[in-house]
Every structure is written in structure tokens, then in C-alpha cells.
């Protein structure tokens, strides 16, 4: 019975160990042109186990002395090689921070590379922590490499380092600026395709395009030529506005806190939604597209501004990303305008316009609340899914528009007969 109780106790302890796995380290590689940067993330408790001299500190206690101690430890346990030649590196800065509710030492290093960025023999040897804590693992990923088409939101895992397996290949396979341009172009398309708030704003810009203003209300319908001209000016103004601030934000000439920008984007949708319901005469569609395009461009620039690219790479990334944005926007306009023009000829257009205005307005207010308070709202989460079911809405509206045209023609034939 005593042995059985001991077995139960051991199983329970194993369960506790599995429920609270030891924190792992990470090496995040950032290629910036031919320069190799790396961010090292080391859990402080594991670092202290591997190096008993390491003091357990809080974020406020981090000082130059701790950074000096860290530099010595990293130089002893992390090595970069080109073939058999060891490469030196410099600790640029370090800090204590909380990741996944645990205290981590985060260090940023720059590897001093000669002109060998494309060497087929570049490798990393890293036994930090697991030289003593043998069950420790280090995850190595490329976080950013424009010439490989790798961006921070989708890092590429290279492998896992562990005891007796401390080496990993860092060589790049045929780096190419063209590959980076193509990947960033696709990135721009995906940014719009997955951005519910930007799609809502574009929807609010286009919905009144076939209509005329009379006595501060939407009344009457533009001709096809007039509608196309209006859309041309709307798209041109929005493109000019967001391209300007996208460039300024990407080159960090003009920057604002992301919370402010994202909240302002929600405000633009709310105002545009009201304009869909009742025209704002002092802020015509074209003026609105230009002014609010400036705000949306700042939101777009957040994707590029933190990637740390050098001058030429940053310029190419900006051009490719913006072309991707514009390509999808133009495609959406091209497939939306015939539908809107057909619907504008039916009695259903007014209730659909009002309903669209209400939904966009509620979505905008929900996003404003979420982005200011940090609290979640069910409607905001629902609105975030718009890109997933937007195609089905389009098909439903297309069926309504075509059905209305068939009914209209059928009634006309009956009158003639």
C-alpha cells in the first residue's frame, strides 16, 4: 500500500510538471540588407539556474552592471561562424521585460559581418542556459528578411537547439530584392483583404457614389458617366491621402501612437457611415476621401515602420506594399460599382443604404470602444469577421440586383403587350 501511495504521489508530481513547463529561450534573426541583427530572449529564472552568479532582478533594477554581466555571458555561450572563422558580435542594448507572464532578459545584438551575407557556411552555435539546464530548449527563427520575403508577422522557424545539439545553419538561399518586392506586394493585398475597418470605410465611400444631393438629402441618381467620374475622384483622393502619410510614416517622418491612429480610423468610419445616411455638405465625398485617407495611411504605415529596413529596402517595400493596397482597392471598386449602379435603379437601394449606414456606424462605435478601453465587444468581434463573409453578401446583393432587373423588364414587356 505504501508503494502504491508513493506511485500516486509521483504521478501527481509529473502532472504538475507537465502543467507548468519550463520557459524556453528564443533567437529572432533580423536581416537588414547585409547586416545580421538578433534578438535574444532568455527566461530570467532559467538564466539564474544556469549561472548562479546572475542576480534575480526586477525591470526597475536593471542597470549597466547587469548589462555588462550579460554581455560576458553571451560572449562565452553564443558564437557565430562563417565556415571555421568565428565572427564577433556587439551587444547593442538589453532590458528586462515580461513575456507570457514570465520575466525575460531581452538582448539585441549586431553580428559583425564582413561581405559574406550570402555565405553558404553561416551558422550559429548557442548553448546558453542548457549548458547546465539540460532540458532547456532554444527556438531559432528568422523574424525579418526582405530578400527572402519573410516579415515579422510571419516569422520562419529554422529549428530548435537543445543539449548536445547547439548548432544551426543560418545561410540564406538566393536572397533577392525582387523576391522581397513580390512578397511585399502580396502583403499589401492581404492587408486590405483582412482589414475589416478599411473595407468598411471603402464601402461607405462607394455606397452613395451613384446618388445626387438635393436639399441636404440623397435624392435622384447620377448617370453611369457621372457615377464613374465620382468614383474616379473618390479613389484618386483616397489614394493621394493614404499614400502621402504611408510614405511619411514608413520613413518615420510623421508618427503617432498606434492606439490614437486606430481609434481615429474608427472615427472616420463613423463619420462616413453618417454621410451614407445623410450627406455632409461641407465634407463632400472627395474631401472626405482625401482627409480620411491621410488617417488610414498612418494606419497602413504601422506595418512597415517597425521593420527596420535600410533606405533602398524601405523604399522598395513602401512602393510594393502600396501597389498591393491599390491593386485590391481597384479590384473591389471594379466589381462593386456595377452592382451599386444596378441596385440604385431599384426601390431597395434606400433601405439597403440605410441598413449599411447603421451597421457601419455600430461597427465603428464598437471599434472605438475596444481601442480606447481595451475591452472586447461582441459586435466588434463580429465586424472583424467581415472579410470572411463579405463575398457572400456581394453574391446575395448581386442576385437581388439581377432579380430586380428581370422583374422590371418583365413588367415593361407586359405594359408593351
N, C-alpha and C positions, 0 to 999 in steps of 0.2 A: 504493500500500500504506500510505503514511504517513497519507493522508486517511482510509482505511478504519479504521485503528487509532484515529485521533482520534474518528471516529464511534462506535466501540465504547466508548471511554472516556466520551464524552458521554452515551451511553445508560445506561451503568453509573451515572454520577453522578445521572441523572434517576431511576433506580430507587431509589438511596439516599434521594433527596429524598422520593420517594413513600412509602418505608417509614418515614420519620421526619417526619411532617407537623408544621408549626409549631403550637404550642399556641394555642388560641382563648380569648377572654375570654367572660364571661357576665354578664348583668344579670338578677337574680332579683327580681321585683316582689312585695311582700307588702302587700296591702291589709288594714289592721286598722281596721274601721269606715270612717271617712272619712280615716284617716291613711295616707299612702303611704310605705312603707319600701322600701329596695332594698339588695340585697347585690351588690357588685361584685367579680368575680373576675378578676384580671389576672395573667397569667404574668409572673414577675419578669424573666426573660431578655428577653422582648419589650418590657417596660416600659423596661428599660435601653437597648434599641436605639432606642426612640422618644425617650428622654430621657437623653442621655449623662451628665447630672449625677446620675442615680439610682444610688446605691451598691448593689452586689450584696451582700445580707446573708443571714445565717442566721436561723433563728427566734429564737435567743437574743440576737441583736444588734439586734432591733427595739426602737426607743426612741421617745420623744416627738419627737425631732428628725426622725426618718423619717416619723412620722405627720403632722407639720407640713408636710414637703415633699410628701407625698402629697395633703394637703388642697389645697394650692395648685395642684397639677397637675390634680386633679379639677375644681376650680372653673373652670379655664381650658378644659377639654375636654368637660365634661358639663353639659348645660343642660336644664332642664325648662320647658315653656311652657304657658300657658293662652291659646290664641289667639296674640296678639302680645306678651303680657306674660310676661316671664321670672320664674320662681319660684326663690327661694333654697332651698338645702338645707344641712343640717348634717352633718358627719362625726361620727358617734357613737363609733365605735371601729374599729380596724383591727388586722390581725395578719398575720404570715407563716405560711403553712401549706402542707402538701404535698397536692396533689390530682392523682390519676392519675400518681403518681411524679414530679411536677414541682413546683417551688417557685412558689407563687402569693401575691400580695398580695390579701387579702380585706378589703374595706371595707364597713361598714354605714352607710348614710346615711338621714336623715329629711328628706323634702321638705316644706317649709313651705307647706302648702296653706291658702288661705282656704276659705270654704264653697263649694268648686267641685268636690267629689269626683266629681260626676256630670257634669262638663263634657264636652260632645262635642268639645272642642278641646284636650284634654290630650295633649301629645306630649313625646317625649324626643329630644334631639339629642346624640349621643355619637360623638366621633371619637378617643377615647383610643387610643393606640398606632398606629392605622392612618393618623393624620395624617402619619406618617413611614414606618411599616412598611406599605406599601400592600397587601400580600397578607394582612393580618390581618383576622379576622372576629370579630364580637361577637354572641353568641346572646342574644336577649332573650326572657324567659319570665315569665309570671305564675305564681309558685310557690304563692301562697295568697291566696284571696279568697272568704270565706264567702258573700258576697252574690251571687257568680257560680257557686257550687258547685265551686270549684277548691281542691284540697287538696295539701299538699306531696308526697304520694306519687304524684300525677299532675299535674305542672305543665303549663300550656298554653303552647306556643311561639307567640310573637307574630311573630317574624321574625328576620332576620339582617342586621346592619349591616356595611357594608364601605366601602371608599374611594369617595367621591362619592355614597354612599347612607347618610348618617349619621342620618336622621330616622325615627322610628317612632311610630305612633299608640298612645296608652295609654288611650284613652277606654273607659269601661265601658258595656256595653249593658244598660240597665234593671236595675241592681242591686236585689236583693230579698232580705230576710231569709227569706222563705218559700222561695225557691229554695235558699238555704243549708240550711234545715231539711230539705227533701226530700232533698237530696244527702247530708246527714249521716246521715239515716235509712237510706238505701241503703248508705252507708259502714259503718254498724253491722251490717247484714245480711251484707255482703261480709266483714267482719272475722271473723265466726263461720264463714261458709261456707268461707273459705280457711284458717282456723286449725286445723290438724290436732291440735295439742295440746289445744285447748279441746274439740274434738269427741271426742277420746279420753276426756277427763275426764267429759264428759256421758254418754258411752256406759257408762263404769264406774259412774256413779251410777245409771243406769237398769237395768242388767243384773240386779242382784239384787232389784229392786223387787217382782217377783211372788212372792218366796220368803220363808219364815219361818225364824227361827233356832231351833235346838234343840241343846243340848249343844255350843255353840260351833261349830256347823256349819250349813250351809244344808240344811234338811230340811223338807219339806212346802211347800205352796203357799198363798198368800193367795187369798182370793176376789177377784172382779173389783172389788167395792166397796173392799175393803181395799187392793188394789193401786193404785187410783185415789187413795185417800186418802194413801198413802205417796208417790206421785209428786207430789201437790199440795204436801205438806210439803217434799219434796226440792227442788222447783223454787222454792218460796217462800223457803226458807232460802238457796239459792244466789243467788237474785235479790237478797235483802236484803244478803248479804255483798258481792257484787261491786258492787252499786250504791253502797254506802257508800264503799268505797275508790276506786271510779271517780270519785266526786264529790270526795273529798279529794285524790286525785292530780291531777285536772284543774285544781283551783284551787291546786295546789302547796302544800297544807297538809301533806301527807304524801308524801314522795318517797324512793325507794330507787334505787340504781344498777340499770340495766336488766338487767345480767348476773345480779345477785342475784335479781331478780324472775323472770326467765325460767328460771333454774335451780330456783327454788322451785316454779314451775309444774310442771316435770318431776317434782319430788319428790312433789307432790300426786297426780300420775297414778300414780306407782309405788305409793304407799300405797293409793290407790283400787283399783288392779289387784289388790293382795293382798287387799283387802276383798272383791272379786268372787270370789276363790278360796276364802277362808275369812274369815268375818265377824270384824271387830274390835269386840268387845262394848263396850269403853269409848269407842269412837268410832263411834257409830251413824251410819247414813246421813244423817240430818238434821243432826247435829252436824258431820259431815264436810263436808256441802254448805255450811253456814254458815261454818265456819272456813276451808275452802279457797276459798270464794267470795271471801273478803277478799283472798287472794293473787291470784286471777285478775282481780279488779277493778283491782289495781295494774298488771297487765299491760295491761288494756284502756286504762287512763288514759294510757299512754305515747303512744297515738295522738293524744290531744287536748292534753296538757300542753305540747308544744313548738310549738303553732301560733300562740301569741302573741295570742290573741283578747282583746278587752276584756270587761268584766263581763257585759253583756247577751248579746253574741255567744257568749261562752264558756258561759253558762247554756243558751242555746238549743241550742248544739252538743252539750252534755252530755245534755240531755233527748232530742234526736233520735237521737243515737248509741246511747244506752241503750235507747230504744224499738226501734231496729233490731235490737239484740242480742236483746232479749226476744222480739221477733216471730219471729225464726228459731228460737230455742230452743223456743218453744212449738209451732211448726210441727213441729219434729223430734220433740218429745215426743209430739205428737198422732199422728204416723204410726208412731212406734216402739212405743208401748205395746200396741196391738192385736197387733202381730207378736210381741212378747215374751210376752204373755199366752197366745197360741196355742202358741208354742214351749214354754212352761213346762209345758204339758199332755203333752208328748211325752218319750220317753226320751232324745231327742237334746239336751235342754236342758243337762244336766250337762256332757257333753263340749264343747258349744259354749261354755258359760260358762267352763270351764277353759281352753279354747283362747284365748278372748278375753282372759282374765286374763293368760295367758302373753305374747300378742302386745303387749298394752298395757304390760306390765311391761318387756319388752325395748325397746320404743319409748321408754319413759320413761328407762331407763338410758342408752340411746343419746343421747337429747337432753341428759341431764345431762352426759355426757362431752363432747359437742360444745360445750355452752355454758360449761363450765368450762375446757376445754383449748383451744378454738378449732379443733380438728382435725375433719375430716369423717369420718363413718362411713356405710357403705353402707346399713345398716338405718335410720339416722336419715333419710337422703335418701328411702328407700322409704316410711317412715312419713309424711314430709311430703306425699307424694302421696295420702294417704288421702282427702281431699275429692274427688279425681278419680274414684276407683273405689268410693267408699262407696255410691253408688246401685246399682251392680251387685251388691254384696254384699247390700244390702237386698232386691233382687229375687230373688236366689238363696235367701235365707232365707225370703222370703215363699212361694216355690214349695215349699220344704221343709215349711213350716208347713201350707200348704193341702193338700199331698200327704199329710201325716201325718193330718190331719183326715179326708180322704177314705178313707184306709185304715182308720182307726178306725171310721168309720161303716159301711164295707163289712163289716168283721168283726162288728160289732154286728148287722147285718141277718142275717148267716149264723147267728149264735147264736140269734136270734129264730126264724129259719126252721127 
